[in-house]
């Protein structure tokens, strides 16, 4: 059995930046064990398997695997797969086009707007399928500092403190004082489980950025799911909207942010975050980014 696949770089406008993604087409009938083996073979943060949609009015059903496990939702697989399917099913005949791609994910149906313009990298944007939810308590600061390889004095800035939110996948959000400090952050295996548990994913962020077009600089570590570090994490940015709402308290209306990630890995990424506030509460969270196709081929199963 031979299946067609494509790879894309997501949350970037240029090849060999952003977060690489593999998308395997026509995966109906492929058992989950085989999907997991293929994802482990690609060894990317996520691999997507495209199946026929249960609802014929939707574009496709997708399943998303890290090297170690299936997950219900992720940002860069949603953006990359939507852009790929829009391209494959309605190729650009000149001048560009807009498309709506409806993806059946384990978390629910995610509708993605895709914009293609001649001479530009395609762009996709979607509303987060769930608004962020506070996941409760966080580890002691001494455990956090030890687990990410920093001093306690480097954890926290302004009024920002460690928080724990999920918009489909849970993350610990650890504020770091400076770009220099965040550059030294890492996952310390001997202390990680004590602080965050075996499956804990951590998003460290600071206000200082590499580029003045960005509002935050971030890194994400998730060793429990086989992701030592991720170049761009859309599901974390969706939950990060609640961090901004809690600590920065933006006024009512729409607010737009750019989060840069992946610079320490040599894969610069830019994730666009839009949030709408109403009476002090998050009303809408939207994630957007570009993607470019890199390679295609066949894999034998």
C-alpha positions in Angstrom: 0.0 0.0 0.0 1.5 3.3 -1.1 0.2 6.6 0.2 1.0 10.1 -1.2 2.4 12.6 1.3 3.4 16.3 1.2 5.5 18.3 3.6 5.1 22.0 4.4 6.8 24.6 6.5 4.1 26.4 8.6 4.0 29.8 10.2 6.6 31.1 7.8 6.7 32.6 4.3 9.9 30.9 3.3 11.0 27.3 3.0 13.2 25.8 5.7 11.8 28.1 8.4 8.7 27.7 10.6 7.4 24.4 11.8 7.7 21.4 9.3 4.6 19.3 8.8 3.9 16.0 7.0 0.5 15.4 5.6 -0.4 11.9 4.4 -3.4 11.7 2.0 -6.1 9.1 1.5 -5.4 7.4 4.8 -8.8 5.8 5.1 -8.5 2.2 6.4 -5.0 2.9 7.8 -5.1 1.6 11.5 -4.0 4.0 14.2 -1.0 1.9 15.0 0.3 2.4 11.5 -0.4 6.1 11.7 1.7 6.3 14.9 4.5 4.3 13.2 4.5 6.7 10.2 4.5 9.7 12.5 7.4 8.3 14.4 9.2 7.7 11.1 8.7 11.4 10.0 9.7 12.4 13.5 8.2 15.9 13.2 6.3 17.7 15.9 3.1 16.5 14.1 2.0 14.4 11.2 -1.5 14.6 9.7 -3.5 11.9 8.1 -6.3 12.9 5.8 -9.5 10.8 5.6 -12.9 11.2 4.0 -15.1 13.5 6.0 -18.0 12.0 7.9 -20.2 14.9 6.7 -20.0 15.3 2.9 -20.3 19.1 3.3 -16.9 19.2 5.1 -13.6 19.1 3.3 -11.9 16.2 5.2 -11.4 14.4 8.4 -7.9 14.6 9.9 -6.1 12.8 12.6 -3.0 14.4 14.2 -0.1 12.4 15.7 3.1 13.5 17.5 6.0 11.0 17.4 4.5 9.5 20.6 0.7 10.0 20.7 -2.4 11.1 18.9 -3.7 14.6 19.9 -7.1 16.1 19.3 -6.0 19.5 17.9 -3.0 21.5 16.9 -2.4 24.8 15.2 0.2 24.2 12.6 -1.4 21.0 11.3 -4.7 22.9 11.0 -3.1 25.8 9.1 -0.8 23.6 6.9 -3.4 21.0 6.0 -6.0 23.6 5.1 -3.5 25.4 2.8 -2.5 22.1 1.2 -6.0 20.9 0.6 -7.1 24.3 -0.8 -4.2 24.1 -3.2 -4.7 20.5 -4.3 -8.5 20.8 -4.8 -8.6 24.3 -6.3 -5.2 25.2 -7.7 -4.5 28.9 -8.4 -5.3 29.7 -12.0 -3.8 33.2 -11.7 -4.6 36.2 -9.5 -5.4 34.2 -6.4 -8.5 33.0 -4.6 -10.1 32.6 -1.2 -11.4 29.3 0.2 -13.1 27.9 3.3 -11.8 24.5 4.4 -13.8 22.6 7.0 -11.7 20.0 8.9 -13.2 17.4 11.1 -10.7 17.1 14.0 -10.9 15.0 17.1 -11.8 18.3 19.0 -14.6 19.1 16.6 -15.1 20.8 13.2 -12.5 23.6 12.5 -13.3 26.0 9.7 -10.3 27.6 8.2 -10.2 30.6 5.9 -7.4 30.3 3.2 -6.2 33.3 1.2 -4.0 32.8 -1.8 -2.4 35.6 -3.7 -0.1 35.3 -6.7 3.5 35.8 -5.6 2.8 35.5 -1.9 2.9 32.6 0.5 -0.7 31.3 1.2 -2.3 32.4 4.5 -4.8 30.6 6.7 -6.7 31.6 9.7 -9.2 29.8 12.0 -11.2 30.5 15.2 -9.9 28.4 18.1 -12.4 25.5 18.5 -12.5 26.1 22.3 -11.8 29.2 24.3 -9.0 28.8 26.8 -9.8 27.3 30.2 -7.8 27.8 33.4 -6.3 24.4 34.4 -5.7 25.4 38.0 -2.6 25.3 40.2 1.0 25.7 39.0 4.3 24.3 40.4 6.4 26.1 42.9 8.7 28.7 41.4 11.8 26.8 42.6 10.6 23.7 40.8 9.8 25.6 37.6 13.2 27.3 37.5 15.0 24.0 38.0 13.0 22.3 35.3 13.7 25.0 32.7 17.3 25.6 33.7 16.9 29.2 34.9 17.3 31.1 38.1 14.2 31.9 40.1 14.9 35.6 39.7 14.6 35.1 35.9 11.0 33.8 36.2 8.3 36.4 35.9 8.2 40.0 34.6 5.9 42.9 35.4 2.7 41.3 36.8 3.1 38.1 34.8 3.3 34.9 36.7 3.2 31.2 35.7 -0.2 30.1 34.6 -1.8 26.9 33.2 -4.4 27.1 30.4 -5.8 24.9 27.7 -7.6 25.6 24.5 -7.7 21.9 23.6 -4.2 21.1 24.8 -2.9 22.2 28.2 0.3 24.3 28.6 2.1 25.8 31.5 2.9 29.4 30.6 6.2 30.6 32.2 7.1 34.3 31.8 10.8 34.9 31.5 12.5 38.3 32.2 14.6 38.7 29.1 15.5 37.5 25.6 18.9 36.5 27.0 17.4 34.4 29.7 14.8 32.7 27.4 17.7 31.8 25.1 19.2 29.7 28.0 16.0 27.9 28.8 15.8 24.1 28.2 14.0 21.1 29.5 16.0 19.5 32.4 15.1 15.9 32.3 15.9 15.1 36.0 13.6 17.9 37.2 10.9 18.0 34.5 8.5 15.4 35.8 8.7 16.7 39.4 7.6 20.1 38.2 5.2 19.5 35.3 4.4 15.7 35.3 5.3 13.2 32.6 3.2 14.8 29.9 3.6 18.5 30.9 4.1 20.9 28.0 5.7 24.3 28.8 5.5 27.6 26.9 8.1 30.1 28.0 7.7 33.6 26.8 9.1 37.1 27.2 8.1 40.6 26.1 11.5 41.3 24.5 11.6 40.2 20.9 14.0 39.6 18.0 12.0 41.7 15.6 10.0 44.9 16.3 7.0 43.5 14.4 6.5 40.9 17.2 4.9 41.4 20.6 6.2 38.3 22.4 9.1 35.9 22.0 8.4 32.2 22.9 9.7 28.7 23.1 7.8 25.4 23.7 9.1 22.2 25.3 7.1 19.0 25.4 9.5 16.1 25.9 6.7 13.8 27.2 5.2 13.8 23.7 8.5 13.3 21.9 8.9 17.1 21.1 12.1 18.3 22.8 11.3 21.8 21.4 8.7 23.0 18.9 9.4 25.7 16.3 5.9 27.1 16.4 2.9 26.0 18.5 -0.5 27.3 17.4 -2.5 25.5 20.1 -0.3 27.1 22.8 -0.8 30.5 21.2 -4.6 29.9 21.3 -4.4 29.3 25.1 -1.9 32.2 25.4 -4.8 34.5 24.6 -6.0 34.0 28.2 -2.5 34.9 29.5 -2.7 38.2 27.7 -6.3 38.7 28.9 -5.4 38.0 32.5 -2.2 40.0 32.9 -2.3 42.7 30.2 -6.1 43.3 30.6 -6.7 44.7 27.0 -9.9 46.8 26.7 -13.0 45.7 24.8 -12.7 45.1 21.1 -10.3 43.3 18.8 -6.6 43.1 19.5 -3.9 41.6 17.2 -0.5 40.2 18.2 2.4 38.5 16.6 4.3 35.8 18.5 7.7 34.8 17.3 9.1 31.3 18.0 11.7 28.9 16.8 14.5 31.3 16.5 16.8 29.3 18.9 16.2 26.3 16.6 17.1 28.2 13.4 13.5 28.0 12.2 12.0 31.4 12.7 8.2 31.4 13.0 5.5 34.0 13.3 2.1 33.2 14.6 -0.7 35.7 14.3 -3.1 35.9 17.2 -6.4 37.9 17.2 -8.6 38.1 20.3 -11.8 39.9 21.0 -12.5 41.2 24.5 -16.0 41.9 25.8 -16.6 43.3 29.3 -13.2 41.9 30.5 -13.7 38.4 29.0 -12.4 36.7 26.0 -15.0 36.3 23.4 -13.1 35.1 20.3 -9.6 33.7 19.7 -8.2 33.4 16.2 -5.0 31.9 15.0 -3.4 32.7 11.6 -0.2 32.1 9.7 1.4 31.3 6.3 2.7 28.0 5.0 4.8 26.9 2.0 5.0 23.5 0.4 8.4 21.9 0.5 8.3 18.3 -0.8 6.0 15.4 -1.8 6.4 11.7 -2.3 5.0 8.3 -1.5 5.4 6.2 1.6 4.9 2.4 1.6 2.9 0.9 4.4 
